[in-house]
Amino acid sequence: MNQMLVDFELHLIRTPTEVCRILGMSYSSYAGYRHQDKALPDYLSLHIETLRRLPFETLHEIVRERLTNGRP
């Protein structure tokens, strides 16, 4: 398992399916990264780091928008 993705799921208290929607990627790609079939690209790890550093209210707003509208 890719610990960064698992930790991000726990941080958001979201399922892998929801997290891939939040990150704007297909589930098949996300699952490959999560199970370490594919290396996690730098841009994706930087995106996750940036989201984790946001204030709770801002992060919650982004998560809500991406889960209800699909795309940012």
KOLVEX-890212 format. One record per residue (C-alpha): residue in one letter; x, y, z. Coordinates in steps of 0.02 Angstrom, whole numbers, padded with zeros to 5 digits, always signed. Layout:
AXYZ;...
***
This chain:
M+00000+00000+00000;N+00055+00177-00035;Q+00059+00251+00139;M+00039+00431+00078;L-00127+00389-00005;V-00189+00285+00141;D-00144+00426+00262;F-00233+00552+00151;E-00390+00445+00151;L-00383+00438+00341;H-00349+00626+00351;L-00504+00662+00247;I-00604+00519+00323;R-00651+00468+00145;T-00653+00308+00043;P-00528+00274-00097;T-00668+00307-00223;E-00704+00477-00147;V-00519+00523-00137;C-00490+00485-00320;R-00636+00602-00361;I-00562+00736-00248;L-00394+00719-00337;G-00479+00719-00508;M-00418+00551-00569;S-00489+00385-00624;Y-00511+00249-00496;S-00404+00128-00597;S-00257+00249-00593;Y-00284+00285-00408;A-00293+00100-00367;G-00130+00070-00461;Y-00043+00205-00360;R-00125+00149-00198;H-00072-00032-00218;Q+00100+00024-00282;D+00078-00055-00453;K+00132+00117-00519;A+00247+00247-00443;L+00159+00399-00371;P+00203+00548-00483;D+00283+00700-00401;Y+00141+00814-00455;L+00016+00704-00365;S+00115+00692-00203;L+00139+00882-00207;H-00049+00907-00235;I-00088+00797-00085;E+00039+00889+00024;T-00038+01056-00027;L-00215+00997+00013;R-00160+00931+00182;R-00085+01101+00229;L-00245+01197+00195;P-00349+01259+00342;F-00488+01138+00386;E-00628+01251+00323;T-00545+01276+00154;L-00507+01091+00134;H-00686+01046+00181;E-00754+01168+00051;I-00642+01096-00086;V-00689+00917-00040;R-00875+00959-00040;E-00864+01046-00210;R-00766+00906-00291;L-00881+00771-00225;T-01041+00860-00274;N-00986+00936-00441;G-00860+00805-00495;R-00727+00926-00559;P-00649+01078-00475;
***
